[in-house]
């Protein structure tokens, strides 16, 4: 098991709305990094000379959040700065668009029934009407007058349900220079339409976007599939991975002249999972559309048939004669078993082992390359929303870490006293060279509980 580590949490920003993205960038004309904080409701702040300042406010562009009890997985979900931001001022947003609220693909909750094959092969029909909302990915430019301007729309995506849209969903690849969109399977539970495994569906995929290609003057239609996109938009996209349930971003770690990619899958009932991979073969979307079934070299996280190390665990006795058990998605699990990527780390919703914890939902995955916390150098650090504790009255998130070469992990102990307040660990970020960790904590899971967020620096 990795060594025990204890860290201090230093509050940097307090009383903000739920923080979804934490990252740094260098303003045009500056020489030092500023910390940026994006909130789910649509604000982006930055820290300058110890003061919190507004960078952009798009709350009017965000869909109405929290209408059903306050909890929501839509909103401002992604913020990424172009590698040349300090020169060109370009940055990118992923958010759920105001005025696009729909009825959803269906209203009732879903659970597969292995005794009823009809529930295992549902189709998403009438997509132009039966959807929940539209997500957009946009390019913006910072202006010297402090008023950023939208430049163009890169993608508009119809989502069948309100959840599983991804979070911290935009990151630039230092390998290819392309913008990476990490988006979830479209929501509900158990991926009712198996969108994550269909190569032509946008949902449940990691997608590379070549922002150097000029698509100005074109407004992409709101689509659900790659083959619905105009060819000029298809030509900007490559498919990197599939089998994603929900995902809190992707992190790159430079090691021995190559990049390890870390990405996590949020679990359904059993396990939270972190994957790691070096090589992959991105498939150009035009090629994918022509072939429809290109598989060689495509990373597959295994969902919906696999939840981390486990086959999806809906098992029932469907036989009237005998004790034969039937498992939902059994054939899918067998078919994808050999080709799926094995997890680097899985931690479980039920785990009585000492030195472990029972997780709820993975909320952040970041490589750490700093020397400030030597025992974490070269590791992958991750956060869980709130550990399950029998004798703990208020929610407490978890920091933990693991390493390549071992499938084990260790909890990172923190010294901060949250008192009687809940402390959900909702986001994790780093500075540009991954030597500083930032932790986003919120006092509620409800986006409508305002000003409950704190951003901490993590230090020894």
C-alpha positions, -999 to +999 in steps of 0.1 A: +000+000+000+013+035-008+027+055+021+004+075+044+005+112+036-009+141+056-015+176+042-027+210+052-056+227+035-052+265+031-083+285+022-077+307-009-112+316-019-143+315+003-181+319-001-182+312-038-208+291-056-201+254-063-167+253-080-165+230-110-131+239-125-099+250-109-069+259-131-042+285-137-033+305-168-010+335-177-029+366-189-016+383-220+011+407-210+017+390-176+045+368-165+030+349-136+000+325-133-034+334-120-058+309-104-092+307-121-123+293-105-154+284-126-187+279-108-215+256-118-240+286-121-218+303-147-192+326-130-155+326-137-132+343-112-095+348-109-071+357-082-049+387-088-027+403-062-046+384-035-079+397-047-108+378-062-119+394-095-145+385-121-132+372-154-165+363-171-201+360-160-223+338-183-251+331-158-277+344-183-265+318-208-269+289-184-300+267-183-321+271-152-305+249-125-319+230-095-356+231-104-361+196-090-349+198-054-318+218-060-294+191-072-282+194-108-254+181-130-258+207-157-243+242-158-208+256-165-189+223-167-157+230-186-131+258-189-098+254-208-072+280-218-055+276-252-018+267-248-010+301-264-035+320-242-008+344-230-004+355-266-038+349-283-062+352-254-083+322-265-102+301-240-130+275-243-162+268-224-186+238-221-220+246-206-257+238-207-276+263-227-304+285-214-338+280-230-331+245-242-349+226-215-368+196-229-390+168-215-362+142-215-359+109-234-383+094-209-396+105-175-395+074-154-363+061-137-346+032-155-331+000-143-324-030-166-343-062-160-324-093-171-357-111-172-371-087-197-349-084-228-369-053-240-353-033-212-318-043-224-322-030-259-339+004-257-337+029-285-336+067-282-363+077-307-377+111-317-345+128-306-354+162-319-382+164-293-373+138-266-342+153-250-334+171-218-312+200-229-284+211-252-247+214-242-224+237-262-187+240-266-175+275-275-143+295-282-139+329-266-112+355-266-100+377-237-098+414-245-076+440-230-107+460-220-116+431-197-147+420-218-142+386-233-160+380-266-174+347-280-156+338-312-174+307-325-194+276-315-175+243-319-202+218-309-239+217-299-249+184-283-284+172-274-285+153-241-311+127-234-312+133-196-300+160-172-271+141-156-238+126-167-226+156-188-190+154-175-173+180-153-139+197-156-147+185-192-123+206-213-085+201-212-058+207-238-035+178-246+002+187-243+008+158-267-013+169-297-022+205-289-059+196-293-088+204-271-101+173-252-138+171-245-146+144-219-184+138-218-206+113-200-231+087-213-261+110-214-275+102-180-303+084-163-287+052-149-272+021-166-269+040-199-304+029-212-295+033-249-260+020-246-247+053-261-213+049-245-205+018-266-219+030-300-190+045-319-212+070-337-228+084-306-212+115-291-222+106-255-199+085-234-168+094-254-135+113-251-132+135-281-103+156-295-111+189-312-086+205-335-092+242-328-066+253-353-091+244-381-112+274-391-149+268-387-159+305-382-191+314-398-206+280-392-231+273-364-230+235-358-265+220-355-276+204-323-268+167-327-264+135-308-243+115-333-211+122-352-228+113-386-253+141-380-225+167-382-215+186-413-183+173-429-164+205-420-171+200-383-164+162-385-130+171-399-121+189-367-128+158-345-111+126-336-124+099-312-100+090-284-120+067-261-154+052-254-172+034-226-174+065-204-202+067-178-194+101-162-160+116-161-142+144-141-118+154-169-084+140-181-049+147-167-016+143-185+017+133-168+050+136-186+072+106-179+103+094-198+094+114-229+059+102-231+025+112-216+005+090-193-032+099-195-053+096-163-091+095-165-118+083-142-152+068-145-179+076-119-195+045-107-231+032-107-236+011-076-202-007-069-170+011-078-152+043-087-124+038-112-092+056-124-077+045-157-042+051-171-029+047-206+000+058-227-005+049-264-038+052-282-050+055-318-073+084-322-098+077-350-107+107-373-145+111-372-148+112-410-132+078-411-154+066-383-185+078-401-174+060-433-166+027-416-190+029-386-171+003-367-134+012-364-121-004-332-084-010-335-065+011-310-096+027-295-095+029-257-126+014-242-134+019-204-160-009-206-192+008-195-221-001-196-213-038-193-184-032-169-183-010-138-145-008-131-134-043-122-169-057-120-195-067-146-226-046-142-243-063-113-280-066-120-286-103-114-320-120-110-336-155-110-357-155-141-363-192-142-395-208-128-377-241-126-344-241-107-319-216-094-304-203-126-294-167-124-295-142-153-272-111-155-281-080-174-257-071-202-240-105-198-233-109-235-219-073-236-196-080-207-182-112-224-178-094-257-159-064-243-139-083-217-107-088-237-108-054-254-116-031-225-089-012-206-082-026-171-084+000-143-053+014-126-073+019-094-108+009-083-123+018-049-156+006-037-190+018-024-187-010+003-153-017+017-146-027+053-108-030+049-087-009+073-070+021+058-097+023+030-130+041+027-164+036+011-168+060-017-197+078-032-186+095-065-153+103-081-150+141-085-114+148-096-083+131-110-050+150-113-013+141-118+010+157-093+046+165-103+056+189-075+082+185-048+063+204-021+047+172-010+075+147-018+055+116-010+030+125-037+055+133-064+048+114-096+015+101-083-021+105-094-043+123-068-081+119-068-111+131-048-144+115-038-175+136-031-182+122+004-170+090+021-195+068+039-189+068+077-212+051+102-203+075+130-200+107+111-230+130+110-218+155+083-205+147+049-168+147+044-150+143+010-118+123+006-084+129-009-064+099-020-036+089-043-021+059-062+007+052-086+015+034-118+027-001-110+003-008-082-034-012-082-036+000-046-042+035-032-039+054+001-060+081+018-044+115+021-052+128+056-062+165+059-059+187+089-087+212+082-116+213+107-149+218+089-168+218+121-204+209+118-207+220+082-209+194+054-177+193+032-183+178-002-151+176-023-164+186-057-133+195-078-096+191-080-071+212-101-035+221-105-013+248-118+003+247-152+033+224-143+013+203-119+033+213-089+004+228-069-029+211-061-062+230-056-092+215-039-128+227-044-152+220-014-188+229-012-211+229+019-240+214+000-248+191-030-274+216-042-264+241-068-292+264-054-275+267-020-254+297-030-220+309-016-212+276+001-179+269-018-143+272-007-111+267-028-081+254-009-045+251-017-031+216-007+003+217+010+025+198+034 
